[in-house]
């Protein structure tokens, strides 16, 4: 069975093809926890300031982790070499926002990677190879120093802090490198208490889903808007994105309810055909939504009303004629002239002759029209 995210991505492509690129401001990311092309997984630190990291943790509903490592001290080097590359920690960190901060300046080195059957070289920090250069791991050092320093101005390192998605601190340890099992236990606890969270890739796709949902709301495409937001709620129960999706889903249903009420009021002579046509469209669009039954009830109500029965039947006949017209044109374009002629002649007979499609056929093929009138069919 496809995952909710995969289903979400698939249906969005069909729902809201509204055009335009999605401009989403995200901090750039390095190699993910899954590694590159099957290589050994590596830690993927967040690139951006602390405020952006906190926003990302809230939106993704994942813990925020600080790894603060002082340059040139034995305990800090031990933390860097023993904790950061720990395989299980790297895997768990895929559903966390990870800050790795070090104040050192190191030589750069070049590494070779396999990409799509070929190889490329790129430059990385020789000590923290998850960063392309030392500026990246130094970027938030000053901000962390001011946030974490003691009253006497000292910043004890190595230091780890784990925060819940809402910013509440769950765990902290400074100076002595902790056991990897302790860090793993605290991170698992934070993730368990937070509930389902997003990887960075899921975060991007979810932002796109919410953006598409907002466009659908703006365009009054209520069923599509509900599906976009409900799809997010399939994978997230808490956090800023879940709150936005919940509000969007409720707004979509409220808009749909208002439209259904208006369509119900229009099921009267002179307006019934247009209202019924819209209900037919909504029948397909609302399948598997909370309003599927409400739409079906309105369709049945319309078909049972004697005063609009003829108007609805006329609309159905015109729709049948339009489908026949389209099929005939397609056959003609495919040079299947005999098959096309048979369909055009059906449109020219009594049943369809007065429909817009029948009148177009008579204008295009006057000789056939005369023959069909003469036949009395």
Buried (B, 14 or more C-beta within 10 A) or exposed (E): EEEBBEBBBEBBEEBBEEEEEEEEEEBEBBBBBBEBEEEEBBBBBBBBBBEBBBBBBBBBBBBBBBBBBBBEEEBBBBBBEEBBBBEEBBEBBBBBBBBBBBBBEBEBEEEEEEEEEEEEEEEBBEBBBBBBBBEBBBBBBEBBBEEBEEEEEEBBBBBBBBBBBBEEEBBEBBEEBBEBEBBBEBBEBBBEEBBBBBBBEBBBBBBBBBBBBBBBBEEEBBBBBBBBBBBBBBBBEBBBBBEBBBEBBEBBBEBBBEBBEEBBEBBEEEBBBEBBBBBBEBBEBBEEBBBBEBBBEBBEEBBEBEEBEEBBEBBBBBBBBBEBBEEBBEBBEEEEEEBBBEBBBBBBBEBBBEBEBBBBBBEEBEEBBEEBBEEEE
